[in-house]
Amino acid sequence: MKATKLLFMLVFSFLVISVSADNEKKKKKEKKTITYDVNMDCHDCVNRIEASIPYEKGVKGLKVSFEKKEVTVTFRSDKNSSDGIKKAIADLGYETKVKGDSKEKKKVEKKKEEHEHE
């Protein structure tokens, strides 16, 4: 009887460890897609970005729009970060910021103001 309980506990422990290891692997491979505003002024700028950014660590997708002056990058969050991609674009000589950053800051500031008035 003790051997059966011990065997059951060992099998159960193994299953719990396996499931949590799989969840960690899934988290590590999570992809993020971020759009950046970039001060491109010609189609050569587009070509420079398209020739360089796909080779940054963890980058899985790239879309460059000259008309919108946007660069959209999909990357693995365990391999790179938004700041890392931003720096890579800046290293090519372009001013860049995450699209919507100023909107998010305004929302946070507005919430703070509303909270202070309560």
C-alpha positions as CSV (number, residue, x, y, z in Angstrom):
1,M,0.0,0.0,0.0
2,K,2.8,2.4,0.9
3,A,4.6,1.5,-2.4
4,T,1.4,2.3,-4.3
5,K,1.0,5.7,-2.6
6,L,4.7,6.5,-3.2
7,L,4.4,5.5,-6.9
8,F,1.3,7.6,-7.3
9,M,3.0,10.7,-5.7
10,L,6.0,10.2,-8.0
11,V,3.9,10.0,-11.1
12,F,1.8,13.0,-10.0
13,S,4.9,15.1,-9.3
14,F,6.3,14.2,-12.7
15,L,3.1,15.3,-14.4
16,V,3.0,18.6,-12.5
17,I,6.7,19.3,-13.4
18,S,6.1,18.5,-17.1
19,V,3.1,20.7,-17.4
20,S,4.9,23.7,-15.7
21,A,7.9,23.2,-17.9
22,D,5.7,23.3,-21.0
23,N,4.0,26.5,-19.8
24,E,7.5,28.1,-19.3
25,K,8.4,27.1,-22.9
26,K,5.2,28.7,-24.2
27,K,5.9,31.9,-22.2
28,K,9.4,32.2,-23.5
29,K,8.3,31.8,-27.1
30,E,5.6,34.5,-26.8
31,K,5.6,36.9,-29.8
32,K,5.0,40.6,-29.5
33,T,4.1,43.0,-32.3
34,I,4.9,46.7,-31.9
35,T,4.6,49.6,-34.3
36,Y,7.1,52.4,-34.2
37,D,6.9,55.9,-35.7
38,V,10.1,56.4,-37.7
39,N,11.3,59.6,-39.4
40,M,11.9,58.1,-42.8
41,D,12.2,60.5,-45.7
42,C,12.8,58.4,-48.7
43,H,12.5,54.8,-50.1
44,D,16.2,54.2,-49.4
45,C,15.3,54.5,-45.7
46,V,12.8,51.7,-46.2
47,N,15.4,49.6,-47.9
48,R,17.9,50.2,-45.1
49,I,15.4,49.1,-42.4
50,E,14.3,46.1,-44.4
51,A,17.9,45.0,-45.0
52,S,18.8,45.3,-41.3
53,I,16.0,44.8,-38.8
54,P,15.0,41.2,-39.9
55,Y,18.5,40.1,-38.7
56,E,18.0,41.5,-35.2
57,K,17.8,38.8,-32.5
58,G,14.3,37.3,-32.2
59,V,12.7,39.2,-35.1
60,K,10.0,37.1,-36.8
61,G,8.3,39.7,-39.0
62,L,8.7,43.1,-40.3
63,K,6.4,45.5,-42.2
64,V,7.6,49.0,-43.2
65,S,5.2,51.7,-44.5
66,F,6.9,54.7,-46.0
67,E,3.5,56.4,-46.5
68,K,2.6,56.1,-42.8
69,K,6.3,56.4,-41.6
70,E,5.7,53.3,-39.5
71,V,7.7,50.1,-38.9
72,T,5.9,47.2,-37.4
73,V,8.0,44.4,-35.9
74,T,7.0,41.0,-34.6
75,F,9.6,39.5,-32.3
76,R,10.0,36.9,-29.6
77,S,9.9,38.6,-26.2
78,D,12.4,36.1,-24.7
79,K,15.0,37.1,-27.4
80,N,14.5,40.9,-27.7
81,S,12.5,43.8,-26.3
82,S,10.7,46.8,-27.6
83,D,13.6,49.0,-26.5
84,G,16.1,46.7,-28.2
85,I,14.3,47.0,-31.5
86,K,13.9,50.7,-31.0
87,K,17.7,51.0,-30.5
88,A,18.4,48.9,-33.6
89,I,16.3,51.3,-35.7
90,A,18.0,54.3,-34.0
91,D,21.4,52.8,-34.7
92,L,20.5,53.1,-38.4
93,G,20.2,56.8,-37.9
94,Y,16.4,57.3,-37.5
95,E,14.5,58.9,-34.7
96,T,11.9,56.4,-33.5
97,K,9.3,56.0,-30.8
98,V,6.7,53.4,-30.0
99,K,3.5,54.4,-31.7
100,G,0.9,55.4,-29.2
101,D,3.4,56.1,-26.4
102,S,2.1,59.7,-26.0
103,K,-1.5,58.5,-26.0
104,E,-0.8,56.1,-23.2
105,K,1.0,58.8,-21.2
106,K,-2.0,61.1,-21.6
107,K,-4.4,58.3,-20.5
108,V,-2.3,57.7,-17.4
109,E,-2.1,61.4,-16.6
110,K,-5.9,61.8,-17.1
111,K,-6.6,58.9,-14.7
112,K,-4.3,60.4,-12.1
113,E,-6.1,63.8,-12.4
114,E,-9.5,62.2,-12.1
115,H,-8.3,60.2,-9.1
116,E,-6.9,63.3,-7.4
117,H,-10.2,65.1,-7.8
118,E,-12.2,62.4,-6.1
